[in-house]
């Protein structure tokens, strides 16, 4: 069964680089939204297995997107990975408090993001004891 990963990123180059890295994962398809608002609209009609989001985007930032996803009453837990060039040293803790599962500062390793995503997808699909 294919798992859909939503990349929320206003830079096409960054989104394309991530997509190439993620497509090496078995049974993973990728969809892209250029802003938090577009991602939120997509999430109203489509379920995803994980979200990888930037923080600073037009219309709705990643902070608000994370908060909305975590407070929505949808079925199942969706892992969230944050990628950001934010220089505020409090940002990693802030996104964790909002409910993000992982944080990568830009520049980041697409392979490290892929490995973290693979681990989170595996943990999320494993039955609870």
C-alpha positions in Angstrom: 0.0 0.0 0.0 1.5 3.4 -1.0 2.1 5.9 1.7 1.8 9.5 0.7 4.2 12.1 2.0 3.2 15.8 1.8 6.1 18.2 1.2 5.1 21.7 2.2 7.7 24.0 0.8 7.6 27.3 -1.2 11.0 26.6 -2.9 10.5 24.3 -5.9 14.2 23.4 -5.9 14.0 22.2 -2.2 10.8 20.3 -2.8 12.3 18.6 -5.9 15.4 17.6 -4.1 13.4 16.1 -1.2 11.1 14.3 -3.6 14.1 12.7 -5.4 15.5 11.5 -2.0 12.1 10.2 -0.8 11.2 8.3 -3.9 13.9 5.7 -3.1 11.7 4.6 -0.2 9.5 1.6 -1.1 5.8 2.3 -1.5 6.1 6.1 -1.0 4.5 8.7 -3.2 5.1 12.4 -2.8 2.7 15.3 -3.2 3.7 19.0 -2.8 2.0 22.1 -1.5 3.7 25.6 -1.9 2.3 27.0 1.4 0.7 26.0 4.7 -2.7 27.2 3.4 -2.5 25.0 0.3 -1.3 22.1 2.4 -4.2 22.6 4.9 -6.7 22.6 2.0 -5.2 19.4 0.6 -5.4 17.7 4.0 -9.1 18.4 4.1 -9.7 16.0 1.2 -6.7 13.7 1.3 -5.0 11.7 4.0 -1.2 11.5 4.1 1.2 9.3 5.9 3.6 12.1 6.9 4.3 15.8 6.4 7.6 17.5 5.8 7.3 21.2 6.1 9.2 24.4 5.9 8.4 27.1 8.5 8.5 30.4 6.7 6.1 30.4 3.8 3.4 32.8 2.4 -0.2 32.7 3.5 0.2 30.2 6.4 3.5 29.3 8.0 4.6 25.9 9.1 4.0 26.8 12.8 0.3 27.3 12.2 0.1 24.2 9.9 1.7 22.0 12.6 -0.7 23.4 15.2 -3.8 22.8 12.9 -2.7 19.3 12.1 -2.2 18.4 15.8 -5.5 19.9 16.9 -7.6 18.5 14.1 -9.8 15.6 15.0 -8.7 13.4 12.1 -8.0 9.7 12.3 -4.5 8.5 13.1 -1.2 10.1 13.9 0.7 11.9 11.1 4.5 12.3 11.7 5.7 15.8 11.0 9.3 16.7 10.0 10.3 20.4 10.0 13.0 21.8 7.7 14.0 25.4 8.3 16.6 28.0 7.9 15.2 29.9 10.9 18.1 31.2 13.0 16.2 31.6 16.2 17.8 29.1 18.7 14.4 28.5 20.3 12.8 27.3 17.1 13.6 23.5 17.4 12.0 23.4 20.9 9.0 25.5 19.7 8.2 23.1 16.9 8.6 20.1 19.2 6.1 21.7 21.6 3.7 22.2 18.8 4.0 18.5 17.9 6.7 18.1 15.3 8.6 14.8 15.4 11.9 16.0 14.0 13.7 19.2 13.1 16.4 19.8 10.5 18.2 23.1 10.1 19.0 24.2 6.6 21.2 23.2 5.0 20.3 19.6 5.7 21.1 16.2 4.4 18.3 14.9 2.2 19.5 11.4 3.1 19.2 12.1 6.8 15.6 13.4 6.3 14.8 10.3 4.3 16.2 8.0 7.0 14.2 9.9 9.7 11.0 9.7 7.6 11.5 6.0 7.1 11.9 5.5 10.8 8.8 7.6 11.7 6.7 5.8 9.0 7.8 2.4 10.4 7.1 3.5 14.0 3.7 4.9 13.0 2.7 1.7 11.2 3.9 -0.7 14.0 1.1 -2.0 16.2 1.1 -0.6 19.8 2.0 -3.1 22.5 
